[in-house]
Amino acid sequence: MDILDGPERDNDAERVVDFESEEAPVLPDQTRDDTERGWGEREHSNDDRLLDDRPPHWD
């Protein structure tokens, strides 16, 4: 005997799923924690300051 043939049939098994929906995705492609801001990094670059502060023997 199959469990889906019983009198308490699972209604989710017959549910129609729309894969072409325009709604927001259930899970985002990137979480808030997976961004630079989530890691505590600033949005601006620090490269210019680091290049200006190079020691003289690096030239």
The 8 nearest C-alpha neighbors of each residue, nearest first, counted from 0:
[[1, 2, 4, 5, 3, 6, 8, 7],
 [2, 0, 4, 3, 5, 8, 6, 7],
 [1, 3, 4, 5, 0, 8, 7, 9],
 [4, 2, 8, 1, 5, 9, 7, 6],
 [3, 5, 1, 2, 8, 6, 0, 7],
 [6, 4, 3, 7, 2, 8, 1, 0],
 [5, 7, 8, 4, 3, 2, 9, 1],
 [8, 6, 5, 9, 3, 4, 2, 10],
 [7, 9, 3, 6, 5, 10, 4, 2],
 [8, 10, 11, 12, 7, 3, 13, 2],
 [11, 9, 12, 13, 8, 14, 7, 3],
 [12, 10, 14, 13, 9, 15, 8, 16],
 [11, 13, 10, 14, 9, 8, 15, 3],
 [12, 14, 11, 10, 15, 9, 16, 8],
 [15, 13, 11, 12, 16, 10, 9, 17],
 [14, 16, 13, 17, 11, 12, 18, 10],
 [17, 15, 18, 14, 19, 20, 13, 11],
 [16, 18, 19, 20, 15, 21, 14, 22],
 [17, 19, 20, 16, 21, 15, 22, 24],
 [20, 18, 17, 21, 22, 16, 24, 23],
 [19, 21, 22, 18, 17, 23, 24, 16],
 [22, 20, 19, 23, 24, 18, 17, 25],
 [23, 21, 20, 24, 25, 19, 18, 17],
 [22, 24, 25, 21, 27, 20, 26, 28],
 [25, 23, 26, 27, 22, 21, 28, 20],
 [24, 26, 23, 27, 22, 28, 20, 21],
 [25, 27, 24, 28, 29, 23, 30, 22],
 [26, 28, 29, 24, 30, 25, 23, 31],
 [29, 27, 26, 30, 24, 25, 33, 31],
 [30, 28, 27, 33, 31, 34, 32, 26],
 [29, 31, 33, 32, 27, 28, 34, 26],
 [30, 32, 33, 34, 37, 29, 36, 35],
 [33, 31, 37, 30, 34, 38, 36, 35],
 [32, 34, 30, 31, 37, 29, 35, 38],
 [35, 33, 37, 36, 32, 31, 38, 30],
 [36, 34, 38, 40, 37, 39, 33, 41],
 [35, 37, 39, 40, 34, 38, 41, 42],
 [36, 38, 32, 34, 39, 35, 31, 33],
 [39, 37, 35, 36, 40, 34, 32, 33],
 [40, 38, 36, 37, 35, 41, 34, 32],
 [41, 39, 35, 36, 38, 42, 37, 43],
 [42, 40, 43, 36, 39, 35, 44, 45],
 [41, 43, 40, 44, 36, 35, 39, 45],
 [44, 42, 41, 45, 40, 46, 47, 35],
 [45, 43, 46, 42, 47, 41, 48, 40],
 [44, 46, 48, 47, 49, 43, 50, 41],
 [45, 47, 49, 48, 44, 50, 51, 43],
 [48, 46, 50, 49, 45, 51, 44, 52],
 [49, 47, 51, 50, 46, 45, 52, 44],
 [48, 50, 52, 46, 51, 47, 45, 53],
 [49, 51, 47, 53, 48, 52, 46, 45],
 [52, 50, 48, 49, 53, 47, 46, 54],
 [51, 53, 49, 50, 48, 54, 47, 55],
 [54, 52, 50, 51, 49, 55, 57, 58],
 [53, 55, 56, 57, 52, 58, 51, 50],
 [56, 54, 57, 58, 53, 52, 51, 50],
 [55, 57, 54, 58, 53, 52, 50, 51],
 [56, 58, 55, 54, 53, 50, 52, 51],
 [57, 56, 55, 54, 53, 50, 51, 52]]
